[in-house]
C-alpha cells in the first residue's frame, strides 16, 4: 500500500517487501510481545530478513525491545513490542451526517474520541470542522498529542487531496484519506477477532456496496458499479420505508418518525421491525434477500471465507442476517455455501475512523 498519490491511501497490489512488512506488523500487534524467532516461525519469513525488518523499525522508534524470553537452550531470545508510547494515530470519519475522531496508539487502542454533527455546507467548512474536532481530541490528550505521527481519514466525498493538504497544513502531520467503505473494511479485517484468515467480503450499507480484502491486506474491489452492475437501481431500507409511507400503507414507522418523512431513518425502521411491525419486517426481509443475492454473487466470484455486514444495517441483527444467510446458502456455489461465515460488523459507528487509523498506522511501517 505504498502511497503514490498525494494524501491518498493506495490500495494497489503490494510488493513482496511490503507484504512481509505488514505480516510483521499484524503479528506483533496481535501478540503484543514476541521474539524474532517466533515471528520467523509464524510468518515463514527467514530469521535474517525478520531481524533486518525489526532493526529498521527499532531505528525508526516504531518497535522497542522488551527484555528476553525463556531460553530452551542456548542464547535467550530477545523480545520486541510496538512502541505505543511514542507513536499515536488520529483516525477521522467524515460521514454524510456526522464527523467522528478517534485518538489511538499505534496498536489501535483508543485513547480518546469525539463526535459532532456534520453541519458544513461544503467540503471547506466540513474539513475545518473536522480539524476543530481533531484539535479538541488532541488538547484533551495533553502531552500524548505530540506523539501523533499520522492522520487517516475516511470520507464520503472524493476530496482526498484537499482534506489531506488542509489537515497536514493545520497540524504539520502526514495525512492520508480514502473512501469510507474501504476504511471500514480494513478496520474490520484488522480488529475483528472473529474473522478467520483468508479473503474478507465487507458489505457496507443496505444497498450492497462491496469491498473485497485479500488475505494479505490488499483491496480487490470497492466499486459496486463494477461488480454489481446488474442491480444498480436498488432501494435501501429508508427509500423502501418512505415509498410505503407515501402510498399510505399503515405502519408504526410513521409514529416513530413523528409523522415527518424526513425523520424516517434506518433506526426508525429497525425499531419498528423489532416491535413486529409487518411493513418494517417485510422491508428487512426484502433488503436481506437483495443483499444475499449480491453477497452470493461476490462469493462465487471471489471465494471469500468471511462476510461482514456493516455500514449501519447490521444493527438490525438477525432481522437482516437471517434472510441474507438463507439467500446466500441457496445461491452460492456448493463449495462455499456451507463454509462461508456471515457476521455483523464488530466496530459499530467507529468502523470508519478506526479503519482510517489502521490504514494510517500501516503507512508508518511501509515508509520505515
Order of alpha helices (4+ residues) and beta strands (2+ residues): alpha-beta-alpha-alpha-beta-beta-beta-beta-beta-alpha-beta-alpha-beta-alpha-beta-beta-beta-alpha-alpha-alpha-alpha-alpha-beta-alpha-alpha-beta-alpha
